[in-house]
């Protein structure tokens, strides 16, 4: 077998797919994420190869890399549709390619892709980052928020998109401040109490990051009461049983125990929506008796906090 860098174009990808024998159906969501990284310039060169056999027959057959080939085609089509390139055939990427005889690849094929995937958390651990699991979780939430896809139903952040939030893109003070803020959100999440009915640590860290952009002082009051049920200041204009934060904690408590009776869990997007709704009411000095969910929770249900 031999390996080398090769330019893989849309034409190359189409040709490879006519003879492929990769042995599994592609995942549309994986192809979508790959294509998004490719068209946005986030795709990174790696030594994980596309694999061909047929060196002995003169007819190359793709044995590994079908999803990457499909993503190249999709990325080229999208770039052409947006007018960023003249046509799909102009798009291509340099990739590491391994080629061998049919017998060589047949021998290797049964043990291809059988190892455990290295996660984004694994990468952050290798890099020595603090609280890697929560850091990646908060980063992923930020990607969803910034793209207006808060529920994650129609948009799955790629690892590259998340790491872009977590890594400095240049040496400027602004970048250092931005990344430090995300790290502080993960630190906050790591110290978060998991005793019900409070939100999960990842949601708490994201709220710390998001609400602090509006008011750090108000954020600290909001999250401390949410965590402990204490520390709520006496505020003019609020009846105690109509205070948005009290109503919020009661709603989260009721939802948690009701879902436990049913053997289910409350969706984190639901918790996030309720928290943001209560935050806005509190910031507007608006009393409430209950918190209601929209008939169907969607990305458009979420609004930037006040």
N, C-alpha and C positions, 0 to 999 in steps of 0.2 A: 504494500500500500504506500501511497505517497500523498502528501498534503501540501497545499500552497494557497496563497491569497488569489482569488479570482473575482472579476467584476461580474456581478449577477444583475442582469437587466430584466425588464418586464418580458422581453422576448425570450431570454434564457429561461425564465421561470415558466412561461407558457409551454415551452418545449419540454422542460423537465416533467411537467405534470401530465404530459401525454403518455409517458412510459413509467410513471412512478409505481413503486411497490413498497410503500411505507407501512402498510399493514394495519392502519387505524384511521378512523374517520377524524377529520379536523374538527376543532372546536371553534365555532364562529366567534365566541367572545375572546379567545386567545388570538385569533387572526386579527380581530378588530384592535386589540391592544398593541400587537406588534406593528400593525400598519400605522397606528397613531404615533408611535415612537418614530417610525421611519420617516413619515412625512413631516414631522416637526423637528427633525434633526436630533432626536434623543437616542436613536439606535446606536449602540456601542459595538465596536469590533471586538469579537471574542474568539478564542481558539476552539469553540464548540462548532464542529464542522457540519456542513452539508455533506452527505455521504452518497457516493455513486458507486455502483459496480459496473461491470461490462468492459473493463480494460482489456480483457482477453478476446472479446467479441467485436469490439468497435462500436457497440451500441450502448451508450450510457443509460443507466437506469437509476433514477433517484430512489434511495432506500431510507434516507432520513433527512427531514427538512421541508416536508410538505407545507406545514403551516407558515413557515418563513417565505416560501415561494408564493403562496396565496396572498400573504401580506404585502409583498413587493408589488404584485399586480394591483391590489386594492389601493395602495399608497399612490402608485403611478396614476391610476384613474382619478383619484381625488385631486391630486395636484393639477392634473390637466383640466378637470372640471372647474377648478378655481382660477385657471389661467396662469398658474405659477410656472408651468412648463408648457411647451407647444403641444405635446402629446404624450400619452402614457409611455411610449417606447423610449422617451428621453430619460426616464427614471431608472436608477440602478444603485446598487450598493456593493462595496467590496466585502467579501465574506471568505472565511477559511473553508476550504473544500478538501475532502479526502476522497481519493479514487483508488479502486483496487479491482482485482479480478472478481468474477462472480463467486468463485470458491472462497476467496479471502473474506469477502463481505458476508457471505452466507454463514461462515464460521463465527464471525463477530456479531451478527445481527441478533441472535437470541439474548445477548447480554447488553444491548444498547438501551439506554434510558431506563435502567431498572433501579438506579440509586435514588436516594431521597433528595428531592430538590432543595437547593440552598435558598432560604427565604431572605427577604429584605432584613428581617431581624438578625439572621445569621451574619449578614454582611456588616451590619452596624456593630454587632458583637466583635467581629474580627477587627473592625476599625477602632475598637476601644471606646465606643460612645456610651454615655451614661443611659441607663434605663432603656435599652435598645428596643424592647417590645413596645413599650408605651410611646417611645419616640416615633417609631414607624406608624403606630396606630394614629397618633395625633397628626402626623404628616399626611397620612392618607385622608383623614377628615378634612384637612385644609385644602387638599387638591380637589376633593368633591365640592367643598364650599366655593372655592374660587372659580370652578367651572359651572356653578349653578346646578349641580347634580347631587344635591345633599342626600337623597335617599339611597343613592348607589344602585337604583333599580336598572337604570339604562346606561350607566357609565361605571366601568371598573378601572380605577387608576392603575397605571402600569408602575412597575418598580422604578423605572427611570423618572417618571413624573414625581413620584413620592420622594425619591432621593434628591431631586432638584430642589425641593422645598427644604430638605434637611442639610444640604451642603452649600457652602459658599460658592457663588458663581464668579466672584472676583475678590480682590483684597481690600475692598472699600470698607469704610466704617459702617456704611449703611447695611452692607451685606452681613457684617459681623453682628450688628444689632438685630437684624432680622432673624438670623439663625439662632442667636442666643435666646431670643424670645420664644422660639419654638422649643428649644431645649429646656427653658424654664417651665414651659407648659407641661412637658413630660415629667419634670421634677415634681411639679405640683401634683400631677396625676399619681406619681409613685407614692406620695404620702397621703393619698386620698383614702378615707375609710370606705370599706365595701359593705358596711352594715346596711341592710335595706331600711328605708326605701330610696336611698340616694342613688343617683345614676352611676353607671360603671365608670371606672377610672379614666378610660379613654375619652368618654363624653365630657367628664369633668375637666380634663386637661384641655380639650378643645374649647370648652366654654371659657376657661381661664384665658386662653389666647384671644378668642373672639370678643368677649365682653370687655376685656381690658383695653381694647382699642377705643372704646367709648368712654369708659370711666373706670380707672383702676380702683378707686375707693368704693364705688358702688358695686363693682365686681366682687370685691373682697367681702362685703357685707352679704351679698346675694349667695355666694358659694359657702360661706361659713354657716349661714342659717340653713341652707340646703343640706349641708353635711351633718350638722349637729342638732338642728331645731332650736338653736339658741343664738343670742346676740342680735336679734332683730330690734332696731331702735324704735322708740315711740315716735310716731310721725303724725303730724296734724293732718286731718282729713281722711284717716283710715280707721274704720271700725275694725276691731281685732279679728272678728270672724269673717271679714271681707277683704283682708289684706291679701294681695296676689301671691306673696311668698308662702303664706300659711295655707292658702287654697291649693297652691302647687304641691306642697309637701303632703297634704292630705290626699290629693289625687294620685301622686306617685305611690303612696302607701297603699291605697285601695287597689290600684292597678296591679301592684306587685303581688299582693296576697290573693287577689282574684285569679290572676294567671297561674299562680302556684296551685290553686285548687283544681284548675283545669289541666295541669300538667304542661303548661306552655310557658313562654317567657315574653316579656314586653319588649317590643322592638326598640332598639336604641334610637332610631329615627323618631319614634313616637315620643320618647323621653326628651329628646332634643327639642322637638317642636313645642312641647308643653313648657319646657324651661324658657324658651325664647318668648313664648306668648306671655308668660307671667312676668318676665323681665320687662317687656314693653309696657305692660299695664302698670307695673310699679313705677317705671320711669315717667309715665304720663300721670301718675297719681290717680289711677283709675281703680276704684273698688270693683270686686267681682265676688260672685257667690259660687261659681264653678268654672272649671276649665273644660272647654269642649274641643274635640278634634274635628277637623273637616271631614266631610262624608268620605272623601278619598284622599289620603295623604299623598302628595306628589311633590316633585321638586319645586313647582310654582307656589306651593303652600308656604314656603320659607321666604322671609323678608330680612334684609339687614337689620340688626338690632338698633334700637334708638340710643 
